[in-house]
Amino acid sequence: MFSNWKRQRAARRLKPGDGHSLPRFRWWQPLSRTLFHLRLTAEDGRPETWSVDVRLWGDSDDGEVRARLYRDGRHHATSKLPAEFPVTGGTIEVVTSGYGLRRCHYVPDGGGPARQLAPDPASAEGRRARLDHRHPGVSRTIGFASWAVLVVALVLGVPQIVEQISQIPPVAENVGTFTSPIHLSGTVNVALVVATLLASTERALRLRYHWLLDGGLFDGDD
């Protein structure tokens, strides 16, 4: 029942496309735009390419972040996020996090295994995938470093946040106060925040996501 409700909400967010051409990916867009592609075979046996284009900083007219679906380079549909696009033989699901995409997958009808769409070579995700293909050892090291930074940030940051929250008068009166065993200087905390942003962004380039490590508590997703 919950799944049907989500699909109905996603269907209401869908708007038909106007047929315009897929814009080229420009060199200055890696931080503000993601572009993924999926190659399928149409019912008549003809190959077709589906593309998902997301402007992460929102549309210029209203700031809303939307996913746009293109079929063979022509605008097919638009949806607010999270999005579910019906395509040949299945559905493309698109979900964002605070740092980029957390999901851009093709889910076949009938419950087969989902597969991630291929990032455009010019995008930041495409360049990160190219690094993983050409230098897998370096890629794994970077991935582990990102994970480790987020774990350390969680261990060091959460007690300090809890202490600050516990000092709010209504909380202190009803729950009591908490004294963090960890106290870092302002400079170290700022460095920790910057490292966390970089680590989460790197993970988003690989569509890696964990609700605790990557800020899911504050995303406000449906």
C-alpha positions in Angstrom: 0.0 0.0 0.0 2.8 2.4 0.9 4.6 1.6 -2.4 1.4 2.3 -4.4 1.0 5.6 -2.5 4.6 6.6 -3.4 4.1 5.7 -7.1 0.9 7.8 -7.1 2.7 10.8 -5.7 5.6 10.4 -8.2 3.0 10.2 -11.0 1.5 13.5 -9.9 4.9 15.1 -10.1 5.4 14.1 -13.7 5.0 16.6 -16.5 5.2 15.9 -20.2 8.3 17.1 -22.1 8.3 19.7 -24.8 10.7 18.0 -27.2 13.6 20.3 -26.9 17.1 19.0 -27.4 19.3 17.8 -24.6 21.8 20.6 -23.8 25.5 19.8 -24.1 27.3 19.3 -20.8 29.6 22.3 -20.4 33.0 22.3 -18.8 31.9 24.7 -16.0 28.9 22.5 -14.9 30.4 19.6 -12.9 29.4 21.0 -9.6 26.0 22.2 -10.6 24.7 19.5 -13.0 24.5 15.7 -13.2 23.8 13.8 -16.4 23.2 10.0 -16.7 22.4 7.8 -19.6 20.7 4.4 -20.1 20.6 2.4 -23.3 17.6 0.1 -23.8 16.0 -1.8 -26.7 12.5 -0.6 -27.7 9.7 -3.0 -28.3 10.3 -2.9 -32.0 14.0 -3.8 -31.5 15.3 -0.3 -32.1 18.0 0.9 -29.7 17.1 3.9 -27.6 19.0 6.1 -25.2 17.3 7.6 -22.1 19.1 10.5 -20.3 18.4 12.1 -16.9 19.5 15.7 -16.4 19.5 17.3 -13.0 20.5 20.9 -12.2 21.6 20.5 -8.5 21.4 24.2 -7.7 17.8 24.4 -9.0 16.2 25.9 -12.0 16.9 29.6 -12.7 13.3 30.7 -12.7 12.1 29.3 -9.3 15.1 27.5 -7.7 13.3 24.1 -7.7 15.5 21.1 -8.3 13.9 18.9 -11.0 14.9 15.9 -13.0 14.4 16.0 -16.8 14.2 12.9 -18.9 15.3 12.8 -22.5 14.7 10.0 -25.0 17.2 9.9 -27.8 18.2 13.5 -27.0 14.7 14.9 -27.0 12.9 16.1 -23.8 10.4 13.5 -22.8 9.3 14.4 -19.2 10.1 16.5 -16.2 9.5 15.8 -12.5 10.2 17.3 -9.1 12.3 15.0 -6.9 12.2 12.3 -5.9 11.2 11.2 -9.4 10.0 8.0 -11.0 10.1 7.9 -14.8 8.3 5.1 -16.7 10.5 3.9 -19.5 10.8 0.9 -21.8 10.5 -2.2 -19.6 10.8 -0.5 -16.2 11.2 2.7 -14.2 14.1 5.2 -13.7 14.2 6.3 -10.1 16.0 9.6 -9.2 16.7 10.8 -5.7 18.9 13.5 -4.4 20.8 14.1 -1.2 22.3 17.3 0.2 25.4 16.7 -1.8 24.3 15.4 -5.2 22.5 12.3 -6.4 22.0 9.3 -4.1 20.0 7.3 -6.6 19.7 7.2 -10.4 18.7 3.6 -11.2 16.7 1.6 -13.7 14.3 -0.8 -12.0 12.9 -3.4 -14.4 9.2 -4.3 -14.3 8.7 -7.5 -12.5 11.2 -6.9 -9.7 14.5 -7.7 -11.4 17.8 -6.3 -10.0 18.1 -2.5 -10.3 21.1 -1.1 -12.2 22.7 2.4 -12.0 22.6 4.6 -15.1 26.0 5.4 -16.7 27.3 8.9 -15.9 28.1 11.2 -18.8 31.8 11.2 -19.4 32.0 15.0 -19.1 30.2 15.1 -15.7 32.0 15.0 -12.3 30.4 11.6 -11.8 31.8 10.4 -15.2 35.3 11.6 -14.3 35.1 9.8 -10.9 33.9 6.6 -12.7 36.8 7.0 -15.1 39.3 7.2 -12.2 37.8 4.0 -10.7 38.2 2.2 -14.1 41.7 3.3 -14.8 43.1 3.4 -11.2 41.0 1.1 -9.0 43.5 1.0 -6.2 43.6 4.8 -5.9 39.8 4.9 -6.2 39.3 2.4 -3.3 41.7 4.4 -1.2 39.8 7.6 -1.8 36.5 5.9 -1.1 37.8 4.5 2.2 39.2 7.9 3.2 35.8 9.5 2.6 34.1 6.9 4.7 36.7 7.2 7.5 36.3 11.0 7.5 32.5 10.8 7.9 32.9 8.2 10.7 35.4 10.4 12.6 33.2 13.4 12.1 30.2 11.5 13.5 32.1 10.3 16.5 33.7 13.8 17.3 30.8 16.0 16.3 27.6 14.3 17.7 28.6 14.6 21.4 29.3 18.4 20.9 25.9 18.9 19.1 24.1 16.9 21.8 25.7 19.1 24.5 24.6 22.3 22.8 21.0 21.0 22.3 20.9 19.9 26.0 21.7 23.5 27.1 18.5 24.9 25.4 16.3 25.9 28.5 13.2 23.7 27.7 15.4 20.7 27.0 17.6 21.3 30.1 14.5 21.7 32.3 12.7 18.5 31.0 15.6 16.2 30.1 18.7 17.6 31.8 22.0 18.7 30.5 24.8 16.6 28.8 28.5 17.4 29.0 30.4 16.2 26.0 33.7 14.3 26.7 35.0 15.9 23.5 35.7 19.6 23.1 37.5 20.7 19.9 38.7 24.2 19.0 36.7 26.3 16.6 39.5 25.9 14.0 39.4 22.1 14.3 35.6 22.0 14.1 35.6 24.2 10.9 38.3 21.9 9.4 36.1 18.9 10.3 33.0 20.4 8.6 35.0 21.2 5.4 36.4 17.6 5.4 32.9 16.2 5.9 31.5 18.3 3.0 34.3 17.0 0.7 33.9 13.4 1.8 30.1 13.5 1.3 30.5 15.1 -2.1 33.0 12.4 -3.2 30.6 9.7 -2.1 27.7 11.4 -4.0 29.8 11.3 -7.1 29.7 7.5 -6.8 26.0 7.5 -5.7 27.0 6.1 -2.3 24.7 7.0 0.5 24.0 6.1 4.1 21.3 7.8 6.1 23.5 8.3 9.1 26.9 9.2 7.5 25.6 11.4 4.6 23.1 13.6 6.4 19.9 11.7 5.8 18.5 12.8 9.0 18.3 16.4 7.7 17.4 15.8 4.0 13.7 15.8 4.6 13.1 13.3 1.8 9.6 11.8 1.2 
